[in-house]
Amino acid sequence: MINRTITNHFQAKLSDNKAIIILGARQVGKTTFLKNVLGDKANVIWLNGDDPEVQTLLSNINTETWKILVSGNSYLVIDEAQRIENIGLKTKLLVDNQIIKVVLSGSSSLHLANKLNEPLTGRKWEFNLFPFSLEELILNSNILKQKSLLGHRLVFGMYPEVVMNLGNEKEVLNTLSDSYLYKDIFSWQNIRKPEKLKLLLRALALQVGHEVSYNELGKKIGLDNQSIENYIDLLEKNYIVFRLPSFSRNLRKELTSKRKIFFWDLGIRNSIIAQFQSIDFRQDVGSLFENFFIAERIKFNKNHNKPCNYYFWRTHDQQEIDLIEESDGQLSAFEIKWNENKKVRFSKTFTNNYQNTSTFVVNPSNIFTFLTE
């Protein structure tokens, strides 16, 4: 069992009346996490929203029926809660009447259908669960082992089942991609051209680390700009990709409307394009390392409840910085280089205009410094 970084913060929220929401992609370990945290408690009722009988049971439930159903228990866990119709309103009944402590888990289609946000405004705590973070793996083994596996992580990622099945990574990732990657997205009513979505994912996988043009993507795939925007929004809300916008404070040379798109897990990215060769034989290792660090840095900050904004920076004359992190009004700039011997100079245009910015060069020898406490 690999302990998750959010455990202590999660446990601290069990004592009040608000609902707890655990969001994350399928197969990142949400159910395992909840059973690890709540499994030793005898007064927990577990329901699975994927079960048709549970869906029927909760279809027309009211306050009195809730009281009967959960009687004698202190915690109610509903896994895959997005499958329950009007789950937000039904949870609101439990919270407002202080019937039981509610924990909901599910994919981010909870957000897609807006089932929780409005009914549970001011009534919930929200957590994100991602594939394993580098910090979690270090804490459950040691830093030397994880340093030796860094190249392996760039190829196969850190989904729990992948990490736990050393030697069978390709098979596991292909199963994850084929069986789970599109499950919630394709069930969404606006997806009328699933084959286009798969083409879009492949195009995004091939452009990791590069600026993305919705117009160019649309021409390649055969979709208009708005459809590209909508599909990427769905992919983002289902924790497959995330967008990194360009940073600007209105300097004339700065790009203001560009974005990069990265994958939360590189194993999924490499599975989409069927490229599992070793990093020693890859042309895209620099992009993989950039994606890896940015995703891990965001996971690290989210796991430690540190709110930040994230950007990349580039000018029209090609000066650029890989990652800009903004927290409490302070800026940190990261240049991310797989080649440890490559000299890095931060743009004077940036440092002169954004003084007091902390600058860091990230490479394989020091990456762990930025991803562990």
Secondary structure, DSSP 4 states (H G I P E B T S, - for coil): -PPPTTHHHHHHTTTSSSEEEEE--TTSSHHHHHHHHHTT-SSEEEEETT-HHHHHHTTT--HHHHHHHHTT-SEEEEETGGGSTTHHHHHHHHHHTT-SEEEEEE-THHHHTTSSTTTTTTSEEEEE--SPPHHHHHHTS-HHHHHHTHHHHHHH---HHHHTSTT-HHHHHHHHHHHTTTHHHHTSTT---HHHHHHHHHHHHHTTTSEE-HHHHHHHHT--HHHHHHHHHHHHHTTSEEEEEBP-SS-TTB--S-EEEEES-HHHHHHHTT----GGG-S-HHHHHHHHHHHHHHHHHHHTT---EEEEEEBTTS-EEEEEEEETTEEEEEEE-S-TTS-----HHHHHHSTT-EEEEE-TTTGGGGS--
